[in-house]
Amino acid sequence: MKMNNLEKMAMNNPFRAAIQRHVEIPLLEKLGGRLDGLNVLEVGCGQGVGTQAIIEKLGAAKVTAIDLDEDMVQRARKRLENYSHDRVDIKVGDITHIDAPDEAYDAVVNFAAIHHIPDWQAAITEITRVLKPGGRFLFQEVTARWILRWPYRSLFVHPMENRFSGAEFVAELERQHIIVGGHWVEKAKGDFIFGSGTKTATQHATA
Ligand SMILES: C[S@@+](CC[C@H](N)C(=O)[O-])C[C@H]1O[C@@H](n2cnc3c(N)ncnc32)[C@H](O)[C@@H]1O
C-alpha cells in the first residue's frame, strides 16, 4: 500500500534522513553486522536514503532497491544518480512478488515497508525465497501499537487488520526459516523494532 501525501511529507525530509543515517543504520549494524561486498536487496526504499547508507555506511557492493510507488522510485533515483548501474539499481517492484530468482541476494534490508502490506506474512515468504541460505535480513519495523493509535490512524493510510507486535514479527520470521534469536530490540516501548535474522534452510517457507 502506497503512502498518502501526509506520510510522504513525514518520510521525505532531512529529519527522517538524519534519523535513518545516524540512528537506524548504526543500530542495524550493531544487531546484524556490516554488509561488506554483498549483493543486497532493499525493499520499500522510499526516498533512497537507506539505499545510499547500505552502500556508504554498511559497505554493500551492490544494492537493488524496489518500491511500489513510482514517485518514490524517481526520488531515490535522483538521490543516487551519481552511482553506476553496477552498484545501484532502483526500480518499481512489489515486495510480495519480487522480480528475482530464488536465492538471488546475500542480504535483504527493510526500513519500515512491511507494515504497509496487508499480507505481511507473504512479504516474508518472498524475502526468504530471494535470500541465499546464510543470507541476512536486516529490518526496522513499525508495530500495531503505533499504527493503531488514533493520530496515526487518522492521518496516514495503512492496512489495519492483521498487524503485528515485535514478538509476532520475529516469530513469523523464524517460522519461515529466518532465525533472529536475541538479535532484535524494541524501541519507544514497543512501537518500533529493529533486528537481524539469518536464513538457515534451503527449503522455501510455506505461507
Ligand atoms: C514508511 S515508507 C518507508 C520508506 C523508506 N524505507 C524509509 O524508511 O524512509 C514505506 C515505503 O514502502 C513502500 N511500499 C509499500 N508497500 C510496498 C510493496 N508492496 N512493495 C514495495 N514497496 C512498498 C511505500 O511506497 C513506501 O515508499
The ligand as an ORCA input file, in Angstrom:
! r2SCAN-3c Opt
* xyz 0 1
  C       7.034      4.248      5.522
  S       7.742      4.238      3.921
  C       9.445      3.884      4.261
  C      10.345      4.408      3.175
  C      11.847      4.251      3.447
  N      12.219      2.851      3.515
  C      12.223      4.950      4.720
  O      12.467      4.289      5.732
  O      12.271      6.184      4.722
  C       7.164      2.703      3.226
  C       7.582      2.521      1.774
  O       7.208      1.215      1.360
  C       6.666      1.291      0.058
  N       5.803      0.121     -0.129
  C       4.587     -0.120      0.406
  N       4.104     -1.305      0.002
  C       5.044     -1.837     -0.807
  C       5.125     -3.054     -1.546
  N       4.149     -3.970     -1.527
  N       6.234     -3.278     -2.287
  C       7.246     -2.355     -2.326
  N       7.214     -1.185     -1.647
  C       6.120     -0.932     -0.901
  C       5.937      2.621      0.033
  O       5.703      3.095     -1.281
  C       6.899      3.497      0.817
  O       7.859      4.114     -0.004
*
